[in-house]
Amino acid sequence: MIKLCGVSLSNYYNKIKLVLLEKGIDFTEEKVLPSQDPALLARSPLGKIPFIETKDGVLSESQVILEFLEDNFTDIPLYPSQAFERAKCRELIQHIELNIELHVRRLYKEAFFGGSVSEETKAEVLEKVVVGVHGLARLVKFSPFIAGDVFTVADCVAVAHFFMISEATQKIYGEDKLLAIIPHVAVYNEVCNTRPAVQKVIADRAQMVVAMMLK
Ligand SMILES: N[C@@H](CCC(=O)N[C@@H](CS)C(=O)NCC(=O)O)C(=O)O
């Protein structure tokens, strides 16, 4: 049995949860917040979430976890069988994370957590995000899924991160930069939102947002 540790507000947590649900893997969840608590550092080397517990030990880094799940739970594969197509999925994932999400992440403090971000940071992030999203536009297929006609791990990653990228840029710049540069994202989101796994992740996230607001 896999235990997924973290919180359903985290896009990195949600990308793993989507894969677990899509692959029909039995799992439990443990609510863990990031911290520098030694007990957490013993399970996650930087005190970050998500991480998973398996019968063989603990594993951190969401992309490593996805590869582990794919290697160990083969009944429902989420990577294409051809090496090149698999690599194209990984290319999409790296592009979304390194060239877009990691920049947008610098806005989260203000966009989601009541903090503030300097105008300089906002301008820096905007420049990088525009470049990153234009690059993404050259990679996506949306036919109807991000890497082609089959739902893959790249869709799990895209669904988890697109929500945050759209929301954060809408809040900080008054415009959803993902949608503004790639309008087809709207149709893509609709296609993905019909999937029960996606609906569950969105519902769990919304429930946690409400719980936080009531605190
Ligand atoms: N590269 C890591 C990134 C995970 C990550 O950034 N997690 C955030 C929550 S979404 C976190 O734990 N932040 C706390 C921190 O940076 O100290 C992964 O892919 O798992």
PDBQT file of the ligand as one rigid body, heavy atoms in Angstrom, charges set to zero:
ROOT
HETATM    1  N1  LIG A 301      10.862  19.317  -6.752  1.00  0.00    +0.000 N 
HETATM    2  C1  LIG A 301       9.878  19.019  -5.748  1.00  0.00    +0.000 C 
HETATM    3  C2  LIG A 301       9.083  20.281  -5.461  1.00  0.00    +0.000 C 
HETATM    4  C3  LIG A 301       8.122  20.109  -4.312  1.00  0.00    +0.000 C 
HETATM    5  C4  LIG A 301       7.710  21.431  -3.736  1.00  0.00    +0.000 C 
HETATM    6  O1  LIG A 301       8.175  22.520  -4.138  1.00  0.00    +0.000 OA
HETATM    7  N2  LIG A 301       6.821  21.354  -2.759  1.00  0.00    +0.000 N 
HETATM    8  C5  LIG A 301       6.353  22.547  -2.097  1.00  0.00    +0.000 C 
HETATM    9  C6  LIG A 301       4.845  22.465  -1.884  1.00  0.00    +0.000 C 
HETATM   10  S1  LIG A 301       3.996  22.477  -3.438  1.00  0.00    +0.000 SA
HETATM   11  C7  LIG A 301       7.026  22.621  -0.729  1.00  0.00    +0.000 C 
HETATM   12  O2  LIG A 301       7.139  21.644  -0.041  1.00  0.00    +0.000 OA
HETATM   13  N3  LIG A 301       7.454  23.846  -0.372  1.00  0.00    +0.000 N 
HETATM   14  C8  LIG A 301       8.060  24.101   0.894  1.00  0.00    +0.000 C 
HETATM   15  C9  LIG A 301       9.482  24.573   0.770  1.00  0.00    +0.000 C 
HETATM   16  O3  LIG A 301       9.926  24.896  -0.350  1.00  0.00    +0.000 OA
HETATM   17  O4  LIG A 301      10.159  24.643   1.796  1.00  0.00    +0.000 OA
HETATM   18  C10 LIG A 301       8.941  17.916  -6.263  1.00  0.00    +0.000 C 
HETATM   19  O5  LIG A 301       8.802  17.783  -7.489  1.00  0.00    +0.000 OA
HETATM   20  O6  LIG A 301       8.395  17.162  -5.441  1.00  0.00    +0.000 OA
ENDROOT
TORSDOF 0
